[in-house]
Amino acid sequence: MEALLLGAGLLLGAYVLIYYNLVKAPPCGGIVSLRGRTAVVTGANSGIGKMTALELARRGARVVLACRSRERGEAAAFDLRQESGNNEVIFMALDLASLASVRAFATAFLRSEPRLDILIHNAGISSCGQIREPFNLLLRVNHIGPFLLTHLLLPRLKTCAPSRVVVVASAAHRRGRLDFTRLDRPVVGWQQELRAYADSKLANVLFARELATQLEGTGVTCYAAHPGPVNSDLFLRHVPGWLRPLLHPLAWLVLRTPGGGAQTPLYCALQEGIEPLSGRYFANCHVEEVPPAARDDRAAHRLWVASKKLAGLGLGEDAESDEDPHPEDSGTPSSLSSPHPEEPTVSEPHPSPQSPP
Ligand SMILES: NC(=O)c1ccc[n+]([C@@H]2O[C@H](COP(=O)([O-])OP(=O)(O)OC[C@H]3O[C@@H](n4cnc5c(N)ncnc54)[C@H](OP(=O)(O)O)[C@@H]3O)[C@@H](O)[C@H]2O)c1
């Protein structure tokens, strides 16, 4: 009996140690009052996005929940207004799987919202579910849709600078490998989906990197943020029903809460002084080293050009040049030609705009 109690005590102690050191997220700090500022959070009706939007609303920002379902988006806006005591939380329709919907969102947003200070690309999928599209749905929702949205909203981000773009990426980018000959090929089956998810998250990290390069000197900075392993519906919604009662308690024990997962995206959106780290990847509210494939500036630029085509961006819709800034024969190592100090080496009327972050 004593041995049993001792074993249970040791197990509990080990769990508490693991929980506080590996599972629980450090809280973000950053700008306390966001009064007069506007933030857009995609996929904000659940999980990490909802908790991110809640914190922004608590700090006084006007928060636009960009969600694909009106019902879920309106319900989340209602909850967040109640919980934050901030009435400036609204829903706007955005389906990242549809380029037309992304354009419609941008048009409606630019028409009704005079400010954009923080853009958080949080929405994401890990599987196509029952949906069959003639394109790579994971890449479309996780990267191409956000890429197009960023382009369409950039003029407003620039006029509100200093402003920020946060791309919610994942440690899964470490397993990613971009094959530019078949970027948009539909994915079939769970193995291809897992691969495509990792590839799309690598695209997130490379996008933040290239965007930082393109936006140098504009006052708009961007960051890739890994929320950590989080107890959300992202993967659980796709496991068979009979397995869920087993997985839910396990997930509750060993994964972060969505609120914990929101801390690193919030850190990237709010922390003062991280502007020189624009383009970098953050986890646990710290800048983190990424593997060579995720700091390959030539691949990042190639992805940028390919993404423009896949997003249907025409000439004149992008002020930046497509010229390869990393020509083959330059002989310059990508890390040296990069502006990122990567290898560490280190719906209602709006209140009058106030000072930006
Ligand atoms: N959970 C983790 O362990 C983990 C780890 C690393 C990175 N991440 C990243 O964190 C982000 C948030 O994930 P989560 O864990 O909070 O998952 P989640 O609870 O499933 O949230 C995903 C959100 O994205 C929305 N969404 C899906 N498809 C969309 C579309 N076509 N257009 C617009 N919105 C769409 C979902 O809306 P519906 O409710 O309508 O489906 C939902 O609001 C994702 O980018 C994910 O890759 C998560």
The ligand as an SDF file (V2000), in Angstrom:
LIG
                    3D

 48 52  0  0  0  0  0  0  0  0999 V2000
   -3.6340   22.9930  -31.8840 N   0  0  0  0  0  0  0  0  0  0  0  0
   -2.3350   22.8420  -31.9830 C   0  0  0  0  0  0  0  0  0  0  0  0
   -1.7180   21.9990  -31.2990 O   0  0  0  0  0  0  0  0  0  0  0  0
   -1.5490   23.7050  -32.9370 C   0  0  0  0  0  0  0  0  0  0  0  0
   -0.1450   23.5500  -32.9730 C   0  0  0  0  0  0  0  0  0  0  0  0
    0.5790   24.3450  -33.8350 C   0  0  0  0  0  0  0  0  0  0  0  0
   -0.0570   25.2560  -34.6560 C   0  0  0  0  0  0  0  0  0  0  0  0
   -1.4320   25.3920  -34.6060 N   0  0  0  0  0  0  0  0  0  0  0  0
   -2.0640   26.3760  -35.4990 C   0  0  0  0  0  0  0  0  0  0  0  0
   -2.9030   27.2100  -34.7300 O   0  0  0  0  0  0  0  0  0  0  0  0
   -3.9420   27.7250  -35.5790 C   0  0  0  0  0  0  0  0  0  0  0  0
   -5.2840   27.6320  -34.8520 C   0  0  0  0  0  0  0  0  0  0  0  0
   -5.5720   26.2720  -34.6360 O   0  0  0  0  0  0  0  0  0  0  0  0
   -6.4520   25.7260  -33.4020 P   0  0  0  0  0  0  0  0  0  0  0  0
   -5.6300   24.7010  -32.7450 O   0  0  0  0  0  0  0  0  0  0  0  0
   -7.0130   26.8160  -32.6120 O   0  0  0  0  0  0  0  0  0  0  0  0
   -7.5800   24.9270  -34.2160 O   0  0  0  0  0  0  0  0  0  0  0  0
   -9.1770   25.1280  -34.3370 P   0  0  0  0  0  0  0  0  0  0  0  0
   -9.7840   25.2490  -32.9930 O   0  0  0  0  0  0  0  0  0  0  0  0
   -9.5960   24.0300  -35.2420 O   0  0  0  0  0  0  0  0  0  0  0  0
   -9.3010   26.5450  -35.0460 O   0  0  0  0  0  0  0  0  0  0  0  0
   -9.1180   26.7080  -36.4180 C   0  0  0  0  0  0  0  0  0  0  0  0
   -9.9350   27.9050  -36.8540 C   0  0  0  0  0  0  0  0  0  0  0  0
   -9.7010   28.0940  -38.2710 O   0  0  0  0  0  0  0  0  0  0  0  0
  -10.9640   28.2440  -38.8780 C   0  0  0  0  0  0  0  0  0  0  0  0
  -10.9710   27.8620  -40.2920 N   0  0  0  0  0  0  0  0  0  0  0  0
  -10.8160   26.6350  -40.8080 C   0  0  0  0  0  0  0  0  0  0  0  0
  -10.9480   26.6800  -42.1380 N   0  0  0  0  0  0  0  0  0  0  0  0
  -11.2090   27.9760  -42.4590 C   0  0  0  0  0  0  0  0  0  0  0  0
  -11.4670   28.6420  -43.6640 C   0  0  0  0  0  0  0  0  0  0  0  0
  -11.5180   27.9990  -44.8340 N   0  0  0  0  0  0  0  0  0  0  0  0
  -11.6840   29.9730  -43.6460 N   0  0  0  0  0  0  0  0  0  0  0  0
  -11.6640   30.6510  -42.4630 C   0  0  0  0  0  0  0  0  0  0  0  0
  -11.4440   30.0690  -41.2860 N   0  0  0  0  0  0  0  0  0  0  0  0
  -11.2280   28.7310  -41.2770 C   0  0  0  0  0  0  0  0  0  0  0  0
  -11.8900   27.3560  -38.0800 C   0  0  0  0  0  0  0  0  0  0  0  0
  -13.2440   27.7040  -38.3300 O   0  0  0  0  0  0  0  0  0  0  0  0
  -14.4500   26.6170  -38.1870 P   0  0  0  0  0  0  0  0  0  0  0  0
  -14.7900   26.5780  -36.7330 O   0  0  0  0  0  0  0  0  0  0  0  0
  -15.5230   27.2040  -39.0470 O   0  0  0  0  0  0  0  0  0  0  0  0
  -13.9240   25.3160  -38.6940 O   0  0  0  0  0  0  0  0  0  0  0  0
  -11.4390   27.6830  -36.6580 C   0  0  0  0  0  0  0  0  0  0  0  0
  -12.0290   28.8680  -36.2150 O   0  0  0  0  0  0  0  0  0  0  0  0
   -3.8550   26.9410  -36.8730 C   0  0  0  0  0  0  0  0  0  0  0  0
   -3.2280   27.7370  -37.8550 O   0  0  0  0  0  0  0  0  0  0  0  0
   -2.9750   25.7460  -36.5340 C   0  0  0  0  0  0  0  0  0  0  0  0
   -2.2430   25.2740  -37.6410 O   0  0  0  0  0  0  0  0  0  0  0  0
   -2.1820   24.6390  -33.7590 C   0  0  0  0  0  0  0  0  0  0  0  0
  1  2  1  0
  2  3  2  0
  2  4  1  0
  4  5  1  0
  4 48  2  0
  5  6  2  0
  6  7  1  0
  7  8  2  0
  8  9  1  0
  8 48  1  0
  9 10  1  0
  9 46  1  0
 10 11  1  0
 11 12  1  0
 11 44  1  0
 12 13  1  0
 13 14  1  0
 14 15  2  0
 14 16  1  0
 14 17  1  0
 17 18  1  0
 18 19  2  0
 18 20  1  0
 18 21  1  0
 21 22  1  0
 22 23  1  0
 23 24  1  0
 23 42  1  0
 24 25  1  0
 25 26  1  0
 25 36  1  0
 26 27  1  0
 26 35  1  0
 27 28  2  0
 28 29  1  0
 29 30  1  0
 29 35  2  0
 30 31  1  0
 30 32  2  0
 32 33  1  0
 33 34  2  0
 34 35  1  0
 36 37  1  0
 36 42  1  0
 37 38  1  0
 38 39  2  0
 38 40  1  0
 38 41  1  0
 42 43  1  0
 44 45  1  0
 44 46  1  0
 46 47  1  0
M  CHG  2   8   1  16  -1
M  END
$$$$
